[in-house]
Amino acid sequence: MTTLRTFTLSTAIALAMTLSACGSKSEKEVASGTYTDPETGKTADYKVTSDTSGENGTISIKTEDGEMQFGGGAGNAKFPAGFSPYPGAKVTGGFTATNKDGAGGMASFEVKGQAADVIAHFRKQAEAAGMKITTEVKAGETAMFGAERPGDSKSGVQVTATQAGDMVNGSITYGHGG
């Protein structure tokens, strides 16, 4: 994807977090336009939407090389092919992105349970998808693993699960080559 200046992407991410997207039919466009990178002259179109309450929405950025959509809620969260949410999990946010080299995204979630069980659930799915576990970390209440397809460093997942009382807050981040 065409590189946008760090400030622009940081601003967009902050807006997405603030807007907490839901993808509802009551969304309306609240801002749109074209951004021109002063260093490269390349452009990116952007659009911000909110629902009728003004509390939910999405941000999308489109360049000649691809598109990214993100926000809170389940509207922009997708799991990679072959992966399903942990039973009972509520998807709380995410993003998707595509470009000429592939696609990727992130889905965050919360669920009542144990972080170790959530990690085991996604690890089993990664291995069933032919991925090799390449990284495992356990630090305090957080567990994480990374996995990729052998011979394909562009295709993989990273799963994080943090225990917070009887709840687990987690995310699955993924990418795959074109």
C-alpha positions as CSV (number, residue, x, y, z in Angstrom):
1,M,0.0,0.0,0.0
2,T,1.2,3.5,-0.7
3,T,2.9,4.8,2.4
4,L,0.9,7.6,4.1
5,R,2.7,9.9,6.4
6,T,2.8,8.6,10.0
7,F,0.8,11.6,11.2
8,T,-2.1,10.8,8.8
9,L,-2.2,7.2,9.7
10,S,-2.0,7.9,13.4
11,T,-4.8,10.5,13.1
12,A,-6.9,8.0,11.2
13,I,-6.4,5.3,13.7
14,A,-7.2,7.6,16.6
15,L,-10.4,8.6,14.8
16,A,-11.3,5.0,14.2
17,M,-10.8,4.2,17.8
18,T,-13.0,7.2,18.8
19,L,-15.7,6.3,16.3
20,S,-16.1,2.6,17.2
21,A,-17.5,1.3,14.0
22,C,-20.5,-0.9,13.7
23,G,-21.2,-1.1,10.0
24,S,-24.9,-0.3,10.6
25,K,-27.3,0.6,7.8
26,S,-27.9,3.9,9.6
27,E,-24.3,5.1,8.8
28,K,-23.9,8.4,7.1
29,E,-20.8,10.0,5.6
30,V,-19.5,12.8,7.9
31,A,-16.2,13.6,6.1
32,S,-14.4,12.6,3.0
33,G,-11.7,14.0,0.7
34,T,-8.3,13.4,-0.8
35,Y,-5.0,13.6,1.0
36,T,-1.8,14.4,-0.9
37,D,1.5,13.4,0.6
38,P,3.7,16.5,0.4
39,E,6.9,14.5,0.1
40,T,5.8,12.1,-2.7
41,G,2.8,13.8,-4.3
42,K,0.8,10.5,-4.0
43,T,-2.8,10.8,-3.1
44,A,-5.2,8.8,-0.9
45,D,-8.9,9.1,-0.6
46,Y,-10.5,8.9,2.8
47,K,-14.0,8.7,4.1
48,V,-15.4,8.8,7.7
49,T,-18.8,7.6,8.5
50,S,-20.9,7.6,11.7
51,D,-24.3,6.2,12.6
52,T,-27.3,8.4,13.4
53,S,-26.3,8.5,17.1
54,G,-22.9,9.9,16.1
55,E,-21.2,7.3,18.3
56,N,-20.3,4.6,15.8
57,G,-18.5,4.7,12.4
58,T,-15.7,3.6,10.1
59,I,-12.7,5.1,8.4
60,S,-11.6,4.0,5.0
61,I,-8.5,5.0,3.2
62,K,-8.1,4.1,-0.5
63,T,-4.9,4.5,-2.6
64,E,-3.9,3.3,-6.0
65,D,-2.4,0.2,-4.4
66,G,-5.2,-0.9,-2.1
67,E,-7.7,-0.1,0.6
68,M,-8.0,-0.1,4.4
69,Q,-11.1,0.0,6.5
70,F,-11.1,0.1,10.3
71,G,-13.1,1.0,13.4
72,G,-14.5,-0.5,16.5
73,G,-17.2,-3.1,16.7
74,A,-17.7,-6.2,14.5
75,G,-18.3,-4.3,11.2
76,N,-14.7,-4.2,10.1
77,A,-13.4,-7.3,11.9
78,K,-12.8,-10.4,9.9
79,F,-11.0,-13.6,10.9
80,P,-8.6,-15.2,8.4
81,A,-9.8,-18.1,6.3
82,G,-9.9,-21.3,8.4
83,F,-10.2,-19.5,11.7
84,S,-13.3,-19.0,13.8
85,P,-13.9,-17.0,17.0
86,Y,-13.5,-18.6,20.4
87,P,-16.9,-19.9,21.4
88,G,-18.9,-17.1,23.1
89,A,-16.5,-14.4,22.1
90,K,-17.8,-10.9,21.4
91,V,-15.9,-9.1,18.6
92,T,-15.1,-5.6,19.7
93,G,-13.2,-4.1,16.8
94,G,-10.9,-4.6,13.9
95,F,-9.7,-3.6,10.5
96,T,-9.1,-5.1,7.1
97,A,-6.6,-4.0,4.4
98,T,-5.8,-5.1,0.8
99,N,-3.2,-4.2,-1.6
100,K,-1.4,-5.6,-4.7
101,D,0.8,-7.8,-2.5
102,G,-2.0,-9.4,-0.4
103,A,-4.5,-8.8,2.4
104,G,-4.6,-8.7,6.1
105,G,-6.5,-7.5,9.1
106,M,-7.1,-7.7,12.8
107,A,-10.1,-8.7,15.0
108,S,-10.2,-7.9,18.7
109,F,-12.5,-9.7,21.0
110,E,-13.5,-10.4,24.6
111,V,-14.8,-13.5,26.2
112,K,-15.4,-15.0,29.6
113,G,-12.8,-17.8,30.1
114,Q,-9.1,-18.5,30.4
115,A,-6.4,-17.0,28.2
116,A,-4.7,-20.4,27.9
117,D,-7.9,-21.9,26.4
118,V,-8.2,-19.1,23.9
119,I,-4.6,-19.5,22.8
120,A,-5.1,-23.3,22.5
121,H,-8.3,-22.7,20.4
122,F,-6.4,-20.5,17.8
123,R,-3.2,-22.6,17.9
124,K,-5.2,-25.6,16.9
125,Q,-6.7,-23.7,14.0
126,A,-3.3,-22.4,12.9
127,E,-1.8,-25.8,12.8
128,A,-4.9,-27.2,11.0
129,A,-4.3,-24.5,8.4
130,G,-0.8,-25.8,7.8
131,M,1.0,-23.0,9.7
132,K,4.1,-23.6,11.9
133,I,4.2,-21.9,15.3
134,T,7.2,-19.6,15.1
135,T,6.9,-17.5,18.3
136,E,5.4,-18.2,21.8
137,V,5.4,-15.7,24.7
138,K,3.9,-15.8,28.1
139,A,4.3,-12.6,30.2
140,G,2.3,-12.1,33.3
141,E,-1.4,-12.3,32.3
142,T,-0.7,-12.2,28.6
143,A,-0.1,-15.1,26.3
144,M,0.8,-14.8,22.6
145,F,1.9,-16.9,19.7
146,G,2.8,-16.3,16.1
147,A,2.5,-18.7,13.2
148,E,3.3,-18.7,9.5
149,R,3.0,-20.9,6.5
150,P,6.3,-22.6,5.7
151,G,8.0,-20.9,2.8
152,D,5.6,-18.0,2.8
153,S,6.6,-15.3,5.2
154,K,3.7,-13.1,4.0
155,S,1.1,-15.5,5.3
156,G,0.6,-15.8,9.0
157,V,-1.2,-15.0,12.2
158,Q,-0.4,-13.5,15.6
159,V,-2.8,-14.2,18.5
160,T,-2.7,-12.4,21.8
161,A,-4.9,-13.2,24.9
162,T,-4.8,-11.3,28.2
163,Q,-6.5,-12.5,31.3
164,A,-8.5,-9.8,33.1
165,G,-10.3,-11.4,36.0
166,D,-12.7,-13.9,34.5
167,M,-12.6,-12.2,31.1
168,V,-10.0,-12.6,28.3
169,N,-9.3,-9.6,26.0
170,G,-7.6,-10.8,22.8
171,S,-6.8,-10.2,19.2
172,I,-5.9,-12.1,16.0
173,T,-3.8,-10.2,13.5
174,Y,-3.2,-11.9,10.1
175,G,-1.9,-11.4,6.6
176,H,-1.6,-13.4,3.5
177,G,0.2,-12.8,0.2
178,G,-1.6,-12.1,-3.1
